[in-house]
């Protein structure tokens, strides 16, 4: 039985990227080719990027009352007006967290994919992909997490196809992030991880999560979940 003072923290949640994320943030030169939400056949919505349509699946969302929790009968997809605003609006996310009794969340992308590889695996225009990746991180840190930095955390995405670019993006994003403070319980995990030859250098508290998930949950605020391990 948890004490009444316990604060529940979720270390694995996702945000649904809002339709305005990229069209509002990328430079004008890329705006007509960045990801955007468009109407498709049968009244559905989908993301359009590099000539590819991608549905937002209802299984990744929470349906509004009156809409099936499984989404569209044919595609399983969701429209933005069929899902709870807390899926894509940070203010509403906090309200939903209050309903669920959750104090804080660490959020990962949805459309951008878990590690951001929407923008660097098999892309047609890598420059555009890099711009979109940076725009996601700017939104995450400047809008989503900034709504309440104590309760909303996020994992930035790095251009893992290019080590130098990944390091540059990490350096660019890091000043915007609240520095995680590692408790004494976490430090042995770090020491062990750093001592293993060839593991590289962890970028934040979350790489230790597989070794001590429960202990790391409360230490993951505004850190990174990516451990860079590149072949030599």
C-alpha positions as CSV (number, residue, x, y, z in Angstrom):
1,X,0.0,0.0,0.0
2,X,1.5,3.3,-1.1
3,X,1.5,6.1,1.4
4,X,-0.9,9.0,0.7
5,X,2.1,11.3,0.0
6,X,3.3,9.0,-2.9
7,X,3.5,10.6,-6.3
8,X,3.0,8.2,-9.2
9,X,5.3,8.8,-12.1
10,X,4.9,7.2,-15.5
11,X,8.2,6.5,-17.4
12,X,6.6,5.4,-20.6
13,X,3.9,7.6,-22.1
14,X,3.4,9.1,-25.6
15,X,2.2,12.4,-26.9
16,X,0.3,12.7,-30.1
17,X,1.9,15.4,-32.2
18,X,-0.6,18.2,-32.8
19,X,-1.4,19.1,-36.4
20,X,0.3,22.5,-36.1
21,X,3.7,21.2,-34.8
22,X,5.7,21.3,-38.0
23,X,3.7,23.8,-40.2
24,X,4.2,26.4,-37.4
25,X,7.8,25.7,-36.7
26,X,9.8,24.8,-39.8
27,X,11.4,27.6,-41.9
28,X,9.3,28.9,-44.8
29,X,11.5,27.1,-47.3
30,X,10.4,23.7,-46.0
31,X,6.8,24.5,-44.9
32,X,5.1,23.1,-48.0
33,X,6.9,19.7,-47.6
34,X,6.9,19.2,-43.8
35,X,4.5,16.8,-42.1
36,X,0.9,18.1,-42.2
37,X,-2.5,16.6,-41.4
38,X,-4.8,16.3,-44.4
39,X,-8.3,15.0,-45.2
40,X,-8.3,11.7,-47.0
41,X,-11.1,9.5,-48.4
42,X,-14.1,8.4,-46.2
43,X,-13.7,11.5,-44.0
44,X,-10.5,10.3,-42.3
45,X,-7.3,12.3,-41.5
46,X,-3.7,11.3,-42.0
47,X,-0.3,12.8,-41.8
48,X,1.3,13.6,-45.2
49,X,5.0,13.6,-45.5
50,X,7.3,12.8,-48.5
51,X,4.2,11.5,-50.4
52,X,3.3,9.0,-47.7
53,X,0.1,9.0,-45.8
54,X,0.1,7.8,-42.2
55,X,-3.0,7.4,-40.0
56,X,-3.0,8.3,-36.4
57,X,-4.2,5.0,-34.9
58,X,-6.9,5.1,-32.2
59,X,-5.0,2.4,-30.3
60,X,-2.4,5.1,-29.6
61,X,-5.0,7.6,-28.4
62,X,-8.0,7.8,-26.1
63,X,-11.4,8.3,-27.8
64,X,-13.8,11.0,-26.8
65,X,-17.2,9.8,-25.5
66,X,-19.4,8.7,-28.3
67,X,-16.6,7.4,-30.5
68,X,-15.5,3.7,-30.7
69,X,-12.3,3.0,-28.8
70,X,-11.1,0.9,-31.7
71,X,-11.3,3.8,-34.2
72,X,-12.6,3.8,-37.7
73,X,-14.1,0.4,-38.6
74,X,-12.1,0.1,-41.8
75,X,-8.7,1.6,-40.8
76,X,-8.6,1.7,-37.0
77,X,-7.6,5.3,-37.4
78,X,-8.6,8.4,-35.4
79,X,-9.4,12.0,-36.3
80,X,-8.3,14.7,-34.0
81,X,-11.9,15.6,-33.3
82,X,-12.5,12.0,-32.1
83,X,-9.8,11.9,-29.4
84,X,-9.4,13.5,-26.0
85,X,-7.5,16.8,-26.3
86,X,-5.1,15.5,-23.6
87,X,-3.6,13.3,-26.3
88,X,-2.1,16.3,-28.1
89,X,-2.6,19.4,-25.8
90,X,-0.3,19.6,-22.7
91,X,-2.7,21.6,-20.6
92,X,-5.4,19.0,-21.2
93,X,-2.9,16.2,-20.6
94,X,-2.3,17.6,-17.1
95,X,-6.1,17.5,-16.5
96,X,-6.2,13.9,-17.6
97,X,-3.3,13.0,-15.4
98,X,-5.2,14.5,-12.5
99,X,-8.1,12.3,-13.3
100,X,-5.9,9.2,-13.4
101,X,-3.9,10.1,-10.3
102,X,-0.6,10.4,-12.1
103,X,1.8,13.1,-10.9
104,X,4.2,13.2,-13.9
105,X,4.9,11.5,-17.2
106,X,7.9,10.9,-19.4
107,X,6.6,11.2,-23.0
108,X,7.9,9.8,-26.2
109,X,6.9,10.7,-29.8
110,X,4.1,9.0,-31.8
111,X,4.2,10.1,-35.4
112,X,7.9,10.9,-35.3
113,X,8.4,7.3,-34.1
114,X,10.0,6.2,-30.9
115,X,13.6,7.3,-31.6
116,X,12.7,9.9,-34.3
117,X,13.5,7.6,-37.1
118,X,10.7,8.9,-39.2
119,X,13.2,11.6,-40.1
120,X,16.3,9.7,-40.9
121,X,15.5,6.1,-42.1
122,X,14.8,5.8,-45.8
123,X,14.0,9.5,-46.2
124,X,14.1,11.2,-49.6
125,X,15.4,14.6,-48.3
126,X,17.7,14.3,-45.3
127,X,18.0,18.1,-44.9
128,X,14.2,18.3,-44.6
129,X,14.3,15.4,-42.1
130,X,16.9,17.1,-40.0
131,X,14.7,20.3,-39.9
132,X,11.7,18.3,-38.9
133,X,13.6,16.5,-36.2
134,X,14.8,19.8,-34.7
135,X,11.3,21.2,-34.9
136,X,9.9,18.3,-32.8
137,X,12.5,18.9,-30.1
138,X,11.8,22.6,-30.0
139,X,8.1,21.9,-29.6
140,X,8.7,19.3,-27.0
141,X,10.9,21.5,-24.8
142,X,9.4,25.0,-25.5
143,X,5.7,24.1,-25.4
144,X,5.0,20.6,-24.1
145,X,7.4,20.4,-21.2
146,X,7.3,24.1,-20.6
147,X,3.7,23.9,-19.7
148,X,4.7,22.3,-16.3
149,X,8.3,21.3,-16.1
150,X,7.8,19.4,-12.8
151,X,5.1,17.1,-14.3
152,X,5.7,16.9,-18.0
153,X,8.9,15.4,-19.3
154,X,10.0,14.3,-22.7
155,X,12.7,12.4,-24.6
156,X,14.3,14.4,-27.3
157,X,15.1,12.6,-30.6
158,X,18.5,12.6,-32.1
159,X,19.6,12.2,-35.7
160,X,21.2,8.8,-35.1
161,X,22.3,8.4,-38.7
162,X,25.1,11.0,-38.1
163,X,27.1,10.9,-34.9
164,X,28.3,14.5,-35.2
165,X,24.8,15.8,-35.9
166,X,23.5,13.8,-33.0
167,X,26.0,15.4,-30.7
168,X,25.2,18.8,-32.1
169,X,21.5,18.4,-31.5
170,X,22.1,17.1,-28.0
171,X,24.2,20.2,-27.2
172,X,21.5,22.4,-28.7
173,X,18.7,20.8,-26.7
174,X,20.4,20.4,-23.4
175,X,20.4,24.0,-22.2
176,X,16.6,24.0,-22.6
177,X,16.2,21.0,-20.4
178,X,15.9,20.9,-16.7
179,X,19.0,19.2,-15.4
180,X,18.2,15.8,-13.9
181,X,19.5,15.2,-10.4
182,X,20.7,11.7,-9.8
183,X,19.9,10.3,-6.4
184,X,22.3,8.0,-4.5
185,X,20.2,5.0,-5.6
186,X,20.8,5.8,-9.2
187,X,24.6,6.5,-9.1
188,X,25.7,2.9,-8.8
189,X,23.8,2.2,-12.1
190,X,25.7,5.0,-13.8
191,X,29.0,3.8,-12.4
192,X,28.4,0.3,-13.7
193,X,27.2,1.4,-17.1
194,X,30.2,3.7,-17.6
195,X,32.6,0.9,-16.6
196,X,31.5,-1.5,-19.3
197,X,33.9,-1.2,-22.3
198,X,32.3,-0.1,-25.5
199,X,29.0,1.1,-24.1
200,X,29.7,4.7,-24.9
201,X,28.6,7.7,-22.9
202,X,24.9,7.9,-21.7
203,X,23.2,11.2,-22.5
204,X,20.8,11.3,-19.6
205,X,19.3,9.3,-16.8
206,X,17.1,7.1,-18.8
207,X,19.7,4.8,-20.3
208,X,19.9,3.2,-16.9
209,X,16.2,2.4,-17.0
210,X,16.6,-1.2,-18.2
211,X,18.8,-1.9,-15.1
212,X,16.7,-0.2,-12.5
213,X,13.4,1.0,-14.0
214,X,11.6,1.7,-10.8
215,X,14.4,3.7,-9.3
216,X,15.0,5.7,-12.5
217,X,11.4,6.6,-13.0
218,X,11.6,9.7,-10.7
219,X,15.0,10.7,-12.1
220,X,14.0,10.9,-15.7
221,X,12.7,14.5,-15.9
222,X,13.8,16.2,-19.0
223,X,16.6,13.8,-19.7
224,X,17.2,11.6,-22.8
225,X,16.2,8.0,-23.3
226,X,18.8,7.4,-26.0
227,X,22.1,5.7,-25.4
228,X,24.4,6.3,-28.3
229,X,26.2,3.1,-29.2
230,X,27.9,3.4,-32.5
231,X,30.1,0.8,-34.2
232,X,33.8,1.5,-34.2
